[in-house]
Each structure stands twice: as structure tokens, then as C-alpha cells.
Amino acid sequence: MSRYLAITLVALVLLSLSPTAIGQPSSASGLTILRQFASERSSDELSRVVGLVGFHGQDQPARWLLLQIDGKVPNLMHEFAIENGHIVAQRQFWKNPSQDLPTIPLKISAIGIDSTRAFRLADQSAKKAGIGFDAVHYQLRCRDLRNEPIWVLNLVNDAQRSVGVLYISAVSGETLRSVWYQPGATTSTGTPSGERPRGLIPQLADRIRDNGGATQPPPPAGFSAPPVPPRTTR
């Protein structure tokens, strides 16, 4: 075997063992983002985090949005955009009582299911249901009237239409509810049919404004779906 052929074979082996080649996500997972936030701010600030969302995950979002309650001022919320391990934007706003925003702090130590595992569970469920999807919108929040953190995964197709929503326990990985949307039919399992599935945290807008030292928090902006990223050839 020539020296050049041996070098080529070694390079191919190393390439095959790279994280991308073995199917590892290229973007940070939800738990990683929470740990990065604690590292950049503090564990006390992490203890006031009530929600986390990410959009267009394939399988993980490039940017996560984190929602936090204020430690001193009631109804004052803080929102952070985290990308590449750092806070890239932040703002604050007053909570509107009519909005469905999470208010229960996440117990990070109880989370045993990361967003990567939640994606795999959702992918398996979608295959069983015969549903194809292009990307995932993630939400992590506590279950109503309980302290159990829940992953809510909204599966969307290439036209950005929802094809399914799954509610997965971030503690045990149990699928608590699944809703599948097919032409002319909707299939729901896990909870009474009268309960409507919750959407993504409505306050976390697609464009995060950095308000710097603004003394008056801006009014909350209604949630709008983030712009569709350009499609890439795989």
C-alpha cells in the first residue's frame, strides 16, 4: 500500500467518525442552551427561567429564545436570544394577563429528556402515524398546575403548515398527547378531545429587539412565525 493511499484511507476514517457524519446535531440542544445561559449569567438567573423555544429545527434550532420572570418586579418578563453559546439579544416587557405565557420556573435538575431525544421520539411517532415533516418548532415549559417540564413539538412541512403536535414529558420521555393533521382528518391521542393543544409561547417574537438601557419596557408584541429559512440541499 502506498503512503498516499494510506493517508487517504486514514482521512476517510476520521471523516466518517466526525459528529456530523454520525448524525449528531450541528446546533446546541435545549439543555445545552440552559447550561450556557447559567454559565454566562448565573445559576440564580437560571432558576427564574420559565420557558424555552426554538424554531425551524432540523433537527435542532440555530437560535433558542429563553423566557425569564423578573426576580423583584411582578409581571415583568425578560427574553433572551441565544446563539452559538452566547446571548446575542435581549429585551424586557410587561406580561399581559390575557396571554398564555408560562409562569412556573423550570426545574432543570428534573429534566431527563433533552430536545435531541424529544426529536427522536417525535420522529418515531411521525413515522408510525405515516406523517412526513420538514422541521420542528420546540417549546419547553411546565405543565399546567404541575411542576413537570414538558416538551411541545410542533412538526411542520416544507410549506410551514403544522402536520402534528406532540407533548412529551421532559422528565420521563412519555408522550402525553399527540395530534396529527391530515387532509380531511385530525387524529388526537392522550388527553380529552375537548382540550385544545397549546401553541408556541406567543410572546416570543421572531425578531428580538435589544433595548439596551431602556427604562420603560416595551409593550409585548404578538407572536408571529419566524421567516422561513432558505432550503439547503442535503
C-alpha positions as a printed NumPy array, in Angstrom:
array([[  0.   ,   0.   ,   0.   ],
       [  1.457,   3.354,  -0.998],
       [  1.971,   6.095,   1.549],
       [ -0.525,   8.402,  -0.182],
       [ -3.219,   5.712,  -0.274],
       [ -2.737,   5.047,   3.444],
       [ -3.089,   8.769,   4.256],
       [ -6.263,   8.942,   2.176],
       [ -7.791,   5.959,   3.982],
       [ -6.981,   7.441,   7.403],
       [ -8.597,  10.744,   6.378],
       [-11.75 ,   8.953,   5.243],
       [-11.978,   7.054,   8.53 ],
       [-11.616,  10.267,  10.561],
       [-14.27 ,  11.946,   8.425],
       [-16.673,   9.063,   8.983],
       [-16.251,   9.481,  12.759],
       [-16.983,  13.222,  12.768],
       [-20.078,  14.351,  14.76 ],
       [-21.934,  15.381,  11.61 ],
       [-21.296,  12.05 ,   9.935],
       [-22.677,  10.011,  12.828],
       [-25.882,  12.026,  12.97 ],
       [-25.168,  14.374,  15.858],
       [-26.942,  17.757,  15.761],
       [-24.948,  20.677,  14.365],
       [-26.712,  23.159,  16.713],
       [-26.906,  23.183,  20.506],
       [-29.68 ,  21.299,  22.279],
       [-32.135,  22.863,  24.704],
       [-30.355,  21.632,  27.843],
       [-27.032,  22.837,  26.47 ],
       [-28.542,  26.286,  25.951],
       [-29.819,  26.387,  29.535],
       [-26.382,  25.442,  30.861],
       [-24.748,  28.069,  28.651],
       [-27.17 ,  30.674,  29.986],
       [-26.284,  29.75 ,  33.571],
       [-22.593,  29.96 ,  32.719],
       [-22.913,  33.382,  31.092],
       [-25.306,  34.834,  33.693],
       [-25.692,  32.853,  36.938],
       [-27.463,  29.879,  38.481],
       [-29.822,  32.321,  40.207],
       [-30.894,  33.723,  36.834],
       [-31.352,  30.182,  35.53 ],
       [-33.695,  29.407,  38.441],
       [-36.12 ,  32.056,  37.111],
       [-36.347,  30.645,  33.584],
       [-39.936,  29.645,  32.765],
       [-39.761,  28.768,  29.075],
       [-37.575,  27.96 ,  26.098],
       [-38.477,  27.91 ,  22.399],
       [-36.645,  27.263,  19.147],
       [-37.864,  27.379,  15.554],
       [-37.15 ,  25.504,  12.326],
       [-35.099,  22.768,  13.985],
       [-33.514,  20.285,  11.559],
       [-33.136,  18.681,  13.978],
       [-32.026,  21.424,  16.413],
       [-32.697,  25.171,  16.015],
       [-29.815,  27.507,  15.242],
       [-31.182,  30.014,  17.782],
       [-33.101,  29.498,  21.01 ],
       [-35.295,  32.041,  22.807],
       [-35.419,  31.925,  26.593],
       [-38.139,  33.46 ,  28.78 ],
       [-37.478,  34.509,  32.371],
       [-39.563,  36.102,  35.128],
       [-38.133,  39.084,  36.99 ],
       [-36.874,  38.367,  40.49 ],
       [-38.291,  41.553,  42.026],
       [-40.925,  43.145,  39.793],
       [-44.222,  41.247,  39.309],
       [-45.372,  40.731,  35.704],
       [-42.027,  41.884,  34.306],
       [-40.588,  39.345,  31.87 ],
       [-37.141,  39.043,  30.296],
       [-36.457,  37.453,  26.939],
       [-33.056,  36.307,  25.656],
       [-31.925,  35.097,  22.24 ],
       [-29.058,  32.601,  22.488],
       [-26.949,  31.519,  19.552],
       [-23.542,  29.845,  19.3  ],
       [-23.325,  29.643,  23.081],
       [-23.881,  33.345,  23.749],
       [-26.704,  35.803,  24.385],
       [-26.985,  37.762,  21.137],
       [-30.042,  39.898,  22.023],
       [-32.369,  40.56 ,  24.925],
       [-35.376,  42.631,  25.923],
       [-37.952,  43.016,  28.694],
       [-41.714,  43.516,  28.625],
       [-44.794,  43.547,  30.833],
       [-46.836,  40.353,  30.972],
       [-50.394,  40.732,  29.721],
       [-52.842,  38.639,  31.814],
       [-54.655,  37.604,  28.639],
       [-51.549,  35.961,  27.206],
       [-50.769,  32.289,  27.639],
       [-47.241,  32.709,  28.944],
       [-45.532,  30.188,  31.223],
       [-45.07 ,  31.355,  34.809],
       [-43.681,  28.287,  36.609],
       [-39.858,  28.171,  36.765],
       [-38.326,  25.124,  35.112],
       [-36.693,  22.64 ,  37.461],
       [-33.62 ,  21.964,  35.369],
       [-32.402,  19.104,  37.557],
       [-35.633,  17.199,  36.823],
       [-35.173,  17.319,  33.052],
       [-34.002,  13.935,  31.822],
       [-35.087,  14.279,  28.2  ],
       [-33.193,  16.801,  26.088],
       [-34.521,  18.292,  22.849],
       [-32.402,  15.839,  20.84 ],
       [-34.151,  12.891,  22.475],
       [-37.529,  14.613,  22.109],
       [-36.843,  14.959,  18.385],
       [-36.095,  11.25 ,  18.029],
       [-39.286,  10.347,  19.893],
       [-41.317,  12.69 ,  17.684],
       [-39.681,  11.308,  14.553],
       [-40.565,   7.746,  15.588],
       [-44.168,   8.745,  16.318],
       [-44.482,  10.562,  12.993],
       [-43.251,   7.503,  11.108],
       [-45.783,   5.295,  12.898],
       [-48.544,   7.756,  12.006],
       [-47.373,   7.936,   8.389],
       [-46.674,  11.669,   8.667],
       [-43.742,  13.4  ,   6.979],
       [-42.338,  16.715,   8.215],
       [-39.606,  19.16 ,   7.292],
       [-38.761,  20.936,  10.565],
       [-39.694,  21.228,  14.237],
       [-40.695,  24.183,  16.417],
       [-39.773,  23.453,  20.058],
       [-41.233,  24.699,  23.304],
       [-40.209,  23.745,  26.848],
       [-42.488,  24.816,  29.698],
       [-44.049,  23.413,  32.864],
       [-47.293,  21.515,  32.618],
       [-50.343,  23.451,  33.79 ],
       [-50.956,  23.15 ,  37.56 ],
       [-47.894,  20.914,  37.861],
       [-44.164,  21.402,  38.033],
       [-43.457,  18.802,  35.352],
       [-41.469,  20.246,  32.413],
       [-42.976,  19.345,  29.049],
       [-41.591,  19.446,  25.532],
       [-44.16 ,  20.642,  22.99 ],
       [-43.008,  19.811,  19.461],
       [-44.851,  21.337,  16.512],
       [-43.935,  19.445,  13.335],
       [-44.238,  21.477,  10.126],
       [-43.957,  20.565,   6.452],
       [-41.971,  22.391,   3.773],
       [-44.901,  24.807,   3.339],
       [-44.616,  25.671,   7.066],
       [-48.003,  24.124,   7.831],
       [-48.368,  22.144,  11.037],
       [-48.75 ,  18.412,  10.452],
       [-48.582,  17.319,  14.075],
       [-48.094,  18.422,  17.684],
       [-46.601,  16.207,  20.385],
       [-46.495,  16.722,  24.139],
       [-43.566,  14.832,  25.632],
       [-42.609,  14.687,  29.311],
       [-39.143,  16.175,  29.733],
       [-38.791,  14.014,  32.85 ],
       [-39.709,  10.54 ,  31.612],
       [-39.961,  10.834,  27.83 ],
       [-43.589,   9.668,  27.879],
       [-45.705,  11.006,  25.03 ],
       [-48.595,  12.619,  26.9  ],
       [-50.522,  13.625,  23.818],
       [-50.164,  13.604,  20.059],
       [-52.267,  15.422,  17.472],
       [-51.872,  14.63 ,  13.766],
       [-53.27 ,  16.771,  10.979],
       [-54.067,  15.066,   7.697],
       [-56.189,  16.297,   4.783],
       [-59.787,  15.925,   5.896],
       [-58.984,  14.389,   9.288],
       [-57.407,  15.121,  12.663],
       [-56.201,  12.354,  14.978],
       [-55.657,  13.059,  18.675],
       [-54.486,  10.763,  21.477],
       [-53.543,  11.149,  25.117],
       [-55.99 ,  13.721,  26.573],
       [-59.713,  14.513,  26.326],
       [-60.701,  15.741,  22.884],
       [-62.199,  18.921,  24.341],
       [-58.773,  20.221,  25.347],
       [-57.189,  22.263,  22.609],
       [-53.443,  21.889,  22.077],
       [-51.423,  24.885,  23.139],
       [-49.297,  26.626,  20.584],
       [-45.856,  28.063,  20.943],
       [-45.181,  30.71 ,  23.559],
       [-46.968,  33.626,  21.863],
       [-44.794,  36.343,  23.341],
       [-41.506,  35.113,  21.884],
       [-41.414,  37.05 ,  18.634],
       [-39.199,  36.218,  15.699],
       [-37.294,  39.497,  15.894],
       [-35.707,  40.279,  19.243],
       [-35.016,  43.949,  19.838],
       [-32.068,  44.864,  22.031],
       [-33.394,  47.694,  24.196],
       [-30.113,  48.377,  25.967],
       [-30.673,  50.622,  28.953],
       [-34.275,  51.475,  28.208],
       [-36.047,  52.472,  31.412],
       [-39.54 ,  51.544,  30.234],
       [-40.135,  48.002,  28.988],
       [-41.725,  47.891,  25.544],
       [-45.272,  46.586,  25.219],
       [-45.493,  42.92 ,  24.306],
       [-45.555,  42.145,  20.608],
       [-47.839,  39.422,  19.339],
       [-46.239,  36.188,  18.25 ],
       [-45.639,  35.793,  14.547],
       [-43.989,  32.814,  12.924],
       [-40.319,  33.453,  12.114],
       [-39.273,  33.824,   8.478],
       [-38.779,  30.586,   6.605],
       [-35.044,  29.859,   6.254],
       [-33.669,  29.132,   2.777],
       [-33.799,  25.449,   1.908],
       [-30.493,  23.651,   1.685],
       [-29.646,  20.687,  -0.474],
       [-28.817,  17.601,   1.561]])
